[in-house]
Amino acid sequence: KIVEVEKTVERKPRPAPQPKPTKPEKKVKPTPKPAPRSEDDVPDFHTPGLGILKDRSAERKTVSKAEIENNISIIRETLADHHVQVADIDAVPGPTVTLYKVYPAKGVKVSAIKNLTNDVSVALKAESVMSSILKDCVGFEVANQERSSVSVKELVSSEEFQSSNAELPVAIGKKITGEFKVFDLADAPHLLVAGATKQGKSVGLNVIVASLLYSK
């Protein structure tokens, strides 16, 4: 006889499933109300006074009469050597360069004068001479032997800058005629500042920033 022995296995009762702990509800932070805008986005900003800028009026230098007369004589002789006659030559001195207006004699082509720019530059022994065709003459811009710096204080205190109707006025420099050059930065959204080393790029950017601080 085969005796089958059944073993009784005691099974422990399964524990009742515990309810999952509920996560506390996240508190929804109320959306902060925007602060009321004032007329000025920077209410604590005060326009800087002109007193913090250096006054360079005492350092201003003028082109001597002897220098102007000597350059006029050289320009006239150089053109004559190339058989180009002129009626008259006037000089308009500026802070860094002097504009020499060459009026051609009757029958002389304007291009005949402009084409001799390099010859005039060599004769004057100048660093650089730039020529341009003006309304009734040819202009030669010749660097002065002693140059005057145009200060930021002059620029931002000028009538051209103070009375400008530009949206973003920038006083960038001084013309040969003595007038201050102001342009609207809003009209130059793709302005490119480039050039060789120590040609004034950083100075130009600082002038733009200073102009905006004194106008806005």
GIKAUR-V125482 format. One record per residue. N is the residue number from 0. RES is the residue in one small letter. PSI is psi in degrees with one decimal (NA if undefined). OMEGA is omega in whole degrees, -180 to 180 (* if undefined). NEAR is the number of other C-alpha atoms within 10 Angstrom. Layout:
BEGIN
[[N RES PSI OMEGA NEAR] [N RES PSI OMEGA NEAR]]
END
This chain:
BEGIN
[[0 k 136.1 176 3] [1 i 118.0 -180 4] [2 v 119.0 178 5] [3 e 120.8 180 6] [4 v 118.6 178 6] [5 e 124.3 177 6] [6 k 129.1 179 6] [7 t 121.2 179 6] [8 v 121.6 179 6] [9 e 119.8 178 6] [10 r 128.7 179 6] [11 k 140.3 179 6] [12 p 138.2 178 6] [13 r 139.3 179 6] [14 p 144.2 179 6] [15 a 138.3 -179 6] [16 p 129.7 179 6] [17 q 141.5 178 6] [18 p 138.0 180 6] [19 k 139.0 180 6] [20 p 132.2 180 6] [21 t 136.0 179 6] [22 k 139.7 179 6] [23 p 140.4 -179 6] [24 e 135.5 179 6] [25 k 134.9 178 6] [26 k 123.5 179 6] [27 v 117.6 -180 6] [28 k 135.0 179 6] [29 p 141.3 180 6] [30 t 122.9 -179 6] [31 p 141.8 179 6] [32 k 135.0 179 6] [33 p 142.4 179 6] [34 a 142.8 180 6] [35 p 132.9 -179 6] [36 r 137.2 176 8] [37 s 174.7 179 8] [38 e -31.3 -180 7] [39 d 125.5 180 9] [40 d -23.2 179 8] [41 v 83.5 -173 8] [42 p -24.4 -178 9] [43 d 0.6 -178 7] [44 f 136.4 177 9] [45 h 133.9 180 10] [46 t 126.6 -179 10] [47 p 147.0 179 11] [48 g 160.0 -180 8] [49 l -15.0 -178 14] [50 g -20.4 -179 8] [51 i -9.8 180 8] [52 l 145.5 -177 13] [53 k 134.5 178 11] [54 d 117.7 -177 14] [55 r 19.3 -178 14] [56 s -30.7 180 13] [57 a -20.5 -179 6] [58 e 1.0 -177 11] [59 r 135.5 -179 12] [60 k 146.3 -180 15] [61 t 152.0 178 15] [62 v 130.3 -178 19] [63 s 153.8 178 12] [64 k -36.1 180 8] [65 a -39.6 180 9] [66 e -42.5 -180 12] [67 i -46.9 -179 17] [68 e -37.8 179 14] [69 n -43.0 180 11] [70 n -38.4 178 17] [71 i -41.7 179 20] [72 s -40.7 -180 13] [73 i -42.0 180 14] [74 i -44.0 -179 23] [75 r -43.3 -179 18] [76 e -39.5 -180 16] [77 t -43.7 179 19] [78 l -37.1 180 18] [79 a -34.3 178 12] [80 d -24.3 179 9] [81 h 20.2 176 12] [82 h 38.2 176 11] [83 v 114.9 -178 19] [84 q 143.4 179 20] [85 v 150.8 179 18] [86 a -40.6 -178 11] [87 d 160.7 176 13] [88 i 123.2 177 18] [89 d 156.4 180 14] [90 a 134.0 175 17] [91 v 96.4 -176 16] [92 p 141.2 176 21] [93 g -177.0 -178 23] [94 p -33.3 -178 21] [95 t -28.9 179 21] [96 v 159.3 175 21] [97 t 133.2 180 20] [98 l 120.6 177 22] [99 y 114.6 -179 22] [100 k 116.5 -179 22] [101 v 115.2 180 25] [102 y 116.8 -177 20] [103 p 148.3 175 20] [104 a 166.3 -178 13] [105 k 129.9 179 9] [106 g -4.3 180 8] [107 v 130.2 179 15] [108 k 142.3 178 12] [109 v -37.6 -179 18] [110 s -28.6 179 10] [111 a -31.9 178 15] [112 i -46.0 -177 24] [113 k -33.5 -179 18] [114 n -11.4 -180 11] [115 l 20.4 -178 16] [116 t -45.3 -179 20] [117 n -37.5 179 14] [118 d -39.3 177 15] [119 v -40.4 180 25] [120 s -43.9 179 19] [121 v -41.2 -179 13] [122 a -36.8 180 14] [123 l -13.1 -176 19] [124 k 40.8 -178 11] [125 a 156.1 178 13] [126 e -42.7 178 11] [127 s 146.3 176 14] [128 v 124.2 178 20] [129 m 137.8 -179 15] [130 s 151.3 179 19] [131 s 150.5 178 13] [132 i 115.9 -179 15] [133 l -168.9 -174 12] [134 k -45.2 -176 7] [135 d 18.1 -178 11] [136 c -178.7 174 18] [137 v 130.5 -178 21] [138 g 133.3 173 26] [139 f 119.8 177 24] [140 e 115.3 -176 23] [141 v 131.8 180 24] [142 a 138.4 178 19] [143 n 152.0 177 22] [144 q -39.9 176 13] [145 e 120.7 -175 13] [146 r 149.4 177 16] [147 s 139.6 177 17] [148 s 140.2 175 13] [149 v 114.1 -174 19] [150 s 156.0 177 16] [151 v -32.0 179 21] [152 k -40.0 176 17] [153 e -41.3 -175 20] [154 l -52.7 -173 24] [155 v -16.9 178 26] [156 s 0.9 -178 13] [157 s 155.4 179 17] [158 e -36.3 180 12] [159 e -35.9 -179 17] [160 f -43.8 -177 23] [161 q -34.2 -177 15] [162 s 12.1 -178 9] [163 s 139.6 177 17] [164 n 11.5 -178 11] [165 a 151.2 178 15] [166 e -42.9 177 14] [167 l 79.4 -175 18] [168 p 136.6 177 25] [169 v 121.4 176 25] [170 a 102.5 -169 27] [171 i -18.0 -179 21] [172 g -165.2 -176 19] [173 k 134.0 180 19] [174 k 167.7 177 13] [175 i -32.8 -179 16] [176 t -6.4 180 12] [177 g -9.3 178 12] [178 e 150.4 179 14] [179 f 137.7 -178 20] [180 k 117.8 179 15] [181 v 130.0 177 22] [182 f 163.0 -178 20] [183 d 115.7 -180 15] [184 l -25.2 178 17] [185 a -22.6 178 13] [186 d 1.0 -179 12] [187 a 62.9 -177 10] [188 p -18.2 -180 8] [189 h 36.7 -179 8] [190 l 130.3 178 9] [191 l 125.2 177 7] [192 v 111.8 -176 10] [193 a 163.9 179 10] [194 g 176.1 -180 9] [195 a 173.4 -180 7] [196 t 137.4 177 8] [197 k 39.4 175 8] [198 q 1.2 174 10] [199 g 17.7 -180 13] [200 k -49.1 -179 14] [201 s -38.0 177 13] [202 v -43.1 179 12] [203 g -42.4 179 15] [204 l -39.7 178 13] [205 n -36.4 178 13] [206 v -38.9 178 20] [207 i -46.1 -180 17] [208 v -44.3 179 13] [209 a -40.1 179 19] [210 s -41.1 180 21] [211 l -36.7 179 17] [212 l -35.9 -178 14] [213 y -11.3 179 18] [214 s -23.4 -176 17] [215 k NA * 12]]
END
